[in-house]
Amino acid sequence: MLKPYTLDDVVAALSQVAPHDWKAFLGSLVYQVRPRAPLDGMTAGGWRLVYTEAKNEYIKTNDNDRVEALYSIGLRVRARDGVVNDVMLNAPAGKAGLGPGMQILAVNGLRYSADVLRNAIKESKNAAGPMTIEFQNDDVVKTVSIDYHGGTREPHLERDAAKPDVLAQILAPRGK
């Protein structure tokens, strides 16, 4: 018979290793919705999350397959045909009404290509007006405006020299 661990089982096991209010700790991480990822461990370990225009190494490996714009306009698009894979609801694309399964036909009046979308996002920093995206959803074609002027944003981990580098200590080779 399959008998999975319960929260109480995990709390009891952790408490044997290190006394702590594990139930409250795990509950705050698992059962509470937060607007952002829990970054406390990373920041305490000497690192911080920053966004820059530089290409993220992970995202770069998927550049041919998709346009990763989740961190700018809140959109992930299949590169070859402009089909929307994912949208962040509270980001500019989500607020404009774009959703998964829709197909982008044009960006700022230019026929869709991955480069056209990437360039429009990059150039949004200096654009006077909003970006326009024409898309198709089933038989309906619609154009929406996205008022975004932040340019390309890609996530990176950056070392915080004011704190000890706990990650390097964890990853350091151990002698025999």
N, C-alpha and C positions, 0 to 999 in steps of 0.2 A: 504494500500500500504506500502510495506517495504521501508524505507528510512534510509540507514545506515549513521553513522557519517562520515564526511569527515575529512581530516587532519586539515583543517581550523577551523572546529567545535571544535576539540579537543584543538587546539592551543588557540582559543578564551576562552574556558572554563578554561584552565590552567592559562592563563594570568589574569583572574579575581581573581584567588586564590593567585597567586604569579607572579608578573611581571618578565618576562625573555624572551629570544629569543627562545621560545619553538619550533618554526618551524625548526630552525637550529639544535637545540639539538636533536629533534626526527629524523630529517633527517639524522644526522650523525649516529644514532643508527640503523635506519631501512633501509635506502636506500644506505648506503655505505658498501661495502664488506671489512671486516677486516680479517687479518690472524688469529686473536685470539679473544676469547670472550671478551666483554667489562667488565673488572674487576675493573675499577676505583672506583665504589661505594663500593665494597667489601673491597678493600685495604684502602680506606679512612675510612671505618668503623672498622678498626682494625684487619682485617683478610687478609690472603694471601693464594694463591693456591700453594701447593707444591706436588711433586711426590716422593713417597718412595716405598720400597719393601713391606711394610705392607699392608695387605688386607684392602680394602675400604669396609666399612660396607654395603653400598648399593650393591656393586658388589658381596659381599659374599652371599647375599640373592639369587642371580641368578647363583651361582657357579655350580649347578647341571644341569642347562639348557644350559649354554653357556660358552665358553672361551672368556673372555673379555681381549683382548690384543690391544685395540685401542690406549692405551697410551704408548705402547712399539713398536710393529712392525706395528701397525695400522690395526688390524684385529679383527673382532668379528665372532666367529664360533659357530655353534650349537654343543654342547658338545657330544651328543650321536652318531653322524654320520660324523662329520667333515665338514658339508656343511657350506660354507662361507655365513654369513648373511650381513656383511658390511665390507667395506675397505675404509681407508683414502687414497686418491690418491697420496698425496705427502709423505706418510709414507713408510717405507721399503717394506712392503707387496704390496702396490699399485704400487710402482716403479718396483717391480719384476714381475708384471703382474697378480697378483691374483685379482679376482673379485667376486661379489656376485653370488651365485648359483654354484660355483665350489666346488668340494668335495676334501678335503685333504685326501690322502691315506697313506702317510708316512711323518715322520719328522726325519731328520738326519738318514735315513735308517731304522727307527723303524716304524712298523705299527701304524697308527694314533690311539690315544686315547686322551681324554682331558688332562690326566696327562702327556702323552708324549709331547704334545705341550707346556703345562705350564712349564715342566721341561726344555725343550729346550730353552725357552725364559729365564728362570731363569739362566741356565748355560751359556747363551750367554756371560755373563759378563767375564767369564774366558776362553771362547773358542778361539782357535788360528785362526780358519777359519770361514767362513760364515755358517749360518744355511741352510740346504737344505729342501725344501718342495716339495714332489711329490703330484700332484693333477690331478684330472680328470675334464675335461670340455667337456660335451657331450661324444663323442667317443674318444677324444684326451687325452692322458696321457702325462704329462710333468713334469719335475723337474726343479725347479728354486733355485737360491742361494739368500739368504737374508743376506746382510752384516750388521748385527746388533749386537752390543756388550754392550747394556745398561742394560740387565737384566730386571727383573720385575719392572714395573712402574705403580703405582696406585695413583690417585688424592686424595688429602686430603685438608681440610681447616685447617689452622694453625693460632693460635692467634699471633698477632704482639703486644707484650707488650709495644712497643714504642708509640702506638696510643691508643686513647680511644676506648673501646669496645661498639660501637654504636649498634651492633646487640643485646647485652645483655640488653641495655637500651630499645630497641624496644620490646623485648620479656618479659621484666619484668612485673609482675602482677601489675595492677593499683588498688589502694585502692578505697573504696566506699566513 
